[in-house]
Amino acid sequence: MLQSGLRKIALWGTVSCAVICLVLPLAGTAEDLDASALKAAAEAGDMAAANQLGSALLWGYGGVDQDAEAATLLLSKAAEAGDAQAQSTLGQAYLWGTPLAKNLAEADRLLSAAVAQGNSEAMRVLGQQLIGGWVMPQDIDRGLLLLEEAAGQGDVRAKIALGEFYLYGKPLAKDWERAEALFEEAAAAGDGAGLAAYGAMMMWSEKDWKAAESDLIRAGEMGESSAWVTLAEGAMYGYLGPESRGKFDGFADKARMAGEERIAVLESQRATWGISMKASGPQALSELETAAQDGNVTALLNLISLQRDGNRYNIRKDPGGALASLEAHGDLLSAEQRAQYGLTIEAATRRRAQDLPKMAAQIEDEVAANPALMTAWFGKELYKANPNLAIYMLQGDLKAEGLYSGALDGYAGPRTLKGLYELCKTLPEEENCAERVLEPELIGKLLAR
């Protein structure tokens, strides 16, 4: 079903859900479709019906069970007949590699065909990918033309995507005035996601906390619930003016009412560091455990990682406790998530030099059996659990690519660092490789590349 598709690509893939979730067919999926009528219409040559039923079969929504093979037949028929929406839908499936096998050439062909017919969704998706270079080879000039055209047609998501490129300055030149204008246009159309991004940037960069707070509140009131979390976190750490910490409870309450799980993590962090309360490691763990018992997946993820790694302050490393939490609440996670955490917990207990080859081989065998396990998130968690193991595995990769000639010892010496730096430069959108080369996020990307 659609839920499983979302779950697969959200936190655990190499492409951010912030990009992918902009293109999934979420609208109108609550009502069951009349599959029999749509099938009959499609067989009679109604390509709109073929597209509608094919999309439902592709993702498994509208009361229709997922059937990627049947979906491909219907969508291909509609796409070849010139249905722009079918071209866009099928092109995106080939682009993301879910639920169909990734085929970038076919994705480009289909999306380009939809673009030629003026389909703004295809313009947006293809434009984003060409600018960002996350999945497709980067072509900024071509991508910018497409994204500008989609935004010019009034595609709100395109305006937000383009605004974010200008806001963050990667890979387009930073232009906050243009970004703000695009976000305001999107807000006028009822979408506050751009305001949330702009307000967060203004707040964390300490440019103007009052304007940041105003934009984030507007975004939250427009239904962008993550804005309340950003406000709560900013309040907690003192980014919202002289009375900042006193604002936490109000924003946290709004985030909870909106169903935002990350508030439990912020409450745990307050207890950890003693923000507006006495610091207490046990209380920090208790906050997460209570939330996990209530079905909070985000809290569970943080609980397991914190128990496994400790925090070098008031929470000791407890791989056994992490495993107990995984076993107690594992039903909240997917099979892949459980396997990933299980491997990182075991890795945390295999820290001796003589253990590294065997543990690395075990991970490689499990990834070979299920390639979906090796994501950037998993690589990051593996590095946090056992830094020497992650470096050991990367040394093997570096040696295979001719970037390292030293011993496989798990130590990040000068030759290893040089090899990691060279490998980092091959990643799209990575800057400051020399400064970031041992950061967990980057090590995760290198392991998963």
CORGI-V182901 format. One record per residue. RES is the residue in three letters. BURIAL is # if it has 24 or more other ideal C-beta (glycine too) atoms within 12 Angstrom, else .. Layout:
<<RES | BURIAL> <RES | BURIAL>>
This chain:
<<MET | .> <LEU | #> <GLN | .> <SER | .> <GLY | #> <LEU | #> <ARG | #> <LYS | #> <ILE | #> <ALA | #> <LEU | #> <TRP | #> <GLY | #> <THR | #> <VAL | #> <SER | #> <CYS | .> <ALA | #> <VAL | #> <ILE | #> <CYS | #> <LEU | #> <VAL | #> <LEU | #> <PRO | #> <LEU | .> <ALA | .> <GLY | .> <THR | #> <ALA | .> <GLU | .> <ASP | .> <LEU | #> <ASP | .> <ALA | #> <SER | .> <ALA | .> <LEU | #> <LYS | #> <ALA | .> <ALA | .> <ALA | #> <GLU | .> <ALA | .> <GLY | .> <ASP | .> <MET | #> <ALA | .> <ALA | #> <ALA | #> <ASN | #> <GLN | #> <LEU | #> <GLY | #> <SER | #> <ALA | #> <LEU | #> <LEU | #> <TRP | #> <GLY | #> <TYR | #> <GLY | #> <GLY | .> <VAL | #> <ASP | .> <GLN | #> <ASP | #> <ALA | #> <GLU | .> <ALA | #> <ALA | #> <THR | #> <LEU | #> <LEU | #> <LEU | #> <SER | #> <LYS | #> <ALA | #> <ALA | #> <GLU | .> <ALA | .> <GLY | .> <ASP | #> <ALA | #> <GLN | #> <ALA | #> <GLN | #> <SER | #> <THR | #> <LEU | #> <GLY | #> <GLN | #> <ALA | #> <TYR | #> <LEU | #> <TRP | #> <GLY | #> <THR | #> <PRO | #> <LEU | #> <ALA | .> <LYS | .> <ASN | .> <LEU | #> <ALA | .> <GLU | #> <ALA | #> <ASP | #> <ARG | #> <LEU | #> <LEU | #> <SER | #> <ALA | #> <ALA | #> <VAL | #> <ALA | .> <GLN | .> <GLY | .> <ASN | #> <SER | #> <GLU | #> <ALA | #> <MET | #> <ARG | #> <VAL | #> <LEU | #> <GLY | #> <GLN | #> <GLN | #> <LEU | #> <ILE | #> <GLY | #> <GLY | #> <TRP | #> <VAL | #> <MET | #> <PRO | .> <GLN | .> <ASP | .> <ILE | #> <ASP | .> <ARG | #> <GLY | #> <LEU | #> <LEU | .> <LEU | #> <LEU | #> <GLU | #> <GLU | #> <ALA | #> <ALA | #> <GLY | .> <GLN | .> <GLY | .> <ASP | #> <VAL | #> <ARG | #> <ALA | #> <LYS | #> <ILE | #> <ALA | #> <LEU | #> <GLY | #> <GLU | #> <PHE | #> <TYR | #> <LEU | #> <TYR | #> <GLY | .> <LYS | .> <PRO | #> <LEU | #> <ALA | .> <LYS | .> <ASP | .> <TRP | #> <GLU | .> <ARG | #> <ALA | #> <GLU | #> <ALA | .> <LEU | #> <PHE | #> <GLU | #> <GLU | #> <ALA | #> <ALA | #> <ALA | .> <ALA | .> <GLY | .> <ASP | #> <GLY | #> <ALA | #> <GLY | #> <LEU | #> <ALA | #> <ALA | #> <TYR | #> <GLY | #> <ALA | #> <MET | #> <MET | #> <MET | #> <TRP | #> <SER | .> <GLU | .> <LYS | .> <ASP | .> <TRP | #> <LYS | .> <ALA | #> <ALA | #> <GLU | #> <SER | .> <ASP | #> <LEU | #> <ILE | #> <ARG | #> <ALA | #> <GLY | #> <GLU | .> <MET | #> <GLY | .> <GLU | #> <SER | #> <SER | #> <ALA | #> <TRP | #> <VAL | #> <THR | #> <LEU | #> <ALA | #> <GLU | #> <GLY | #> <ALA | #> <MET | #> <TYR | #> <GLY | .> <TYR | #> <LEU | #> <GLY | .> <PRO | .> <GLU | .> <SER | #> <ARG | #> <GLY | .> <LYS | #> <PHE | #> <ASP | .> <GLY | .> <PHE | #> <ALA | #> <ASP | .> <LYS | #> <ALA | #> <ARG | #> <MET | .> <ALA | #> <GLY | .> <GLU | #> <GLU | #> <ARG | #> <ILE | #> <ALA | #> <VAL | #> <LEU | #> <GLU | #> <SER | #> <GLN | #> <ARG | #> <ALA | #> <THR | #> <TRP | .> <GLY | .> <ILE | #> <SER | .> <MET | .> <LYS | .> <ALA | .> <SER | .> <GLY | #> <PRO | .> <GLN | .> <ALA | #> <LEU | #> <SER | .> <GLU | #> <LEU | #> <GLU | #> <THR | .> <ALA | #> <ALA | #> <GLN | .> <ASP | .> <GLY | .> <ASN | #> <VAL | #> <THR | #> <ALA | #> <LEU | #> <LEU | #> <ASN | #> <LEU | #> <ILE | #> <SER | #> <LEU | #> <GLN | #> <ARG | #> <ASP | #> <GLY | .> <ASN | #> <ARG | .> <TYR | .> <ASN | .> <ILE | #> <ARG | .> <LYS | #> <ASP | #> <PRO | #> <GLY | .> <GLY | #> <ALA | #> <LEU | #> <ALA | .> <SER | #> <LEU | #> <GLU | .> <ALA | .> <HIS | #> <GLY | #> <ASP | .> <LEU | #> <LEU | #> <SER | #> <ALA | .> <GLU | #> <GLN | #> <ARG | #> <ALA | #> <GLN | #> <TYR | #> <GLY | #> <LEU | #> <THR | #> <ILE | #> <GLU | #> <ALA | #> <ALA | #> <THR | .> <ARG | #> <ARG | .> <ARG | .> <ALA | .> <GLN | .> <ASP | .> <LEU | #> <PRO | .> <LYS | .> <MET | #> <ALA | #> <ALA | .> <GLN | #> <ILE | #> <GLU | #> <ASP | .> <GLU | #> <VAL | #> <ALA | .> <ALA | .> <ASN | .> <PRO | .> <ALA | #> <LEU | #> <MET | #> <THR | #> <ALA | #> <TRP | #> <PHE | #> <GLY | #> <LYS | #> <GLU | #> <LEU | #> <TYR | #> <LYS | #> <ALA | #> <ASN | #> <PRO | #> <ASN | #> <LEU | #> <ALA | #> <ILE | #> <TYR | #> <MET | #> <LEU | #> <GLN | #> <GLY | #> <ASP | #> <LEU | #> <LYS | .> <ALA | .> <GLU | .> <GLY | .> <LEU | #> <TYR | #> <SER | .> <GLY | .> <ALA | .> <LEU | #> <ASP | .> <GLY | #> <TYR | .> <ALA | #> <GLY | .> <PRO | .> <ARG | .> <THR | #> <LEU | #> <LYS | .> <GLY | #> <LEU | #> <TYR | #> <GLU | #> <LEU | #> <CYS | #> <LYS | .> <THR | .> <LEU | #> <PRO | #> <GLU | #> <GLU | #> <GLU | .> <ASN | .> <CYS | #> <ALA | .> <GLU | .> <ARG | .> <VAL | #> <LEU | #> <GLU | .> <PRO | #> <GLU | .> <LEU | #> <ILE | #> <GLY | #> <LYS | #> <LEU | #> <LEU | #> <ALA | #> <ARG | #>>
